[in-house]
């Protein structure tokens, strides 16, 4: 079911369900994401609505678990303020959060990439130490935190589709190495989508982490893909050292990065050239990573 999620819809939902906020201005945020659409509500709040049925289960998960995670983390994460109900105009639950100021992480907004790598590794280490149970990987988060081998067929198909655009033998070797092992320790909390658009920066430093829709409790390898999607060289080594990750987990992380890059490049319906270019850069980083050779 396709829903046109716009300011008019959000205004109606707020007016009907939270009339105390009905007079506040509403405007879309610049980078809203794919799984959800986000709007600024006044100066202090945001409204977040799943863009499709496949993302709807994330609302209840974030509402339940984010308040419990927050007290264990050194950086702010989203604070749920209210949960909206389905209506005639919109078929799923949705959320109102406290607004968190900050810019999306990028080479232009980060003061020192090596320091940023240290800050992020500390956040992920804190997250992995939280011992409060949590949801297992599944459809609700596209199996982030589960074994990367669940995407074995999809990855091999993508390698075939991409064909001579890449070094197929090298890609296959990286993939086969990544699926040799599984996480055999107690499951840990994972964010599930550690991407620069979900990392906020103030004064050049990491200031908050947002969008826990893909979170679960499982194998932390999926959270390390930023080592190839964003970091490189020294910053990648610093990120890895800060997490004290073993070679098998690092290899599975490389597999997650490879999978996402390959399916993005292989998707001929993808209309976003910047995403394709980002995927090609990631693939190049994965295949040239000195730790693999």
Secondary structure, DSSP 8 states (H G I E B T S, - for coil): ------HHHHHHHHHHH-GGGTTS-EEE-S---SSEEEEEETTTEEEEEESSGGGTHHHHHHHHHHHHHHTT-SSB---EEEEE---SS--S-EEEEE----EE--TTT-S-HHHHHHHHHHHHHHHHH--S---BSSGGGTTTTS-GGGGHHHHHHHHHHHGGGS-HHHHHHHHHHHTS----S--EEE-S---GGGEEEETTEEEEE---TT-EEE-GGGGGTHHHHT--HHHHHHHHHHHT--HHHHHHHHHHHHHHHHHHHH-TT---HHHHHHHHHHHHHHHH-TTT-
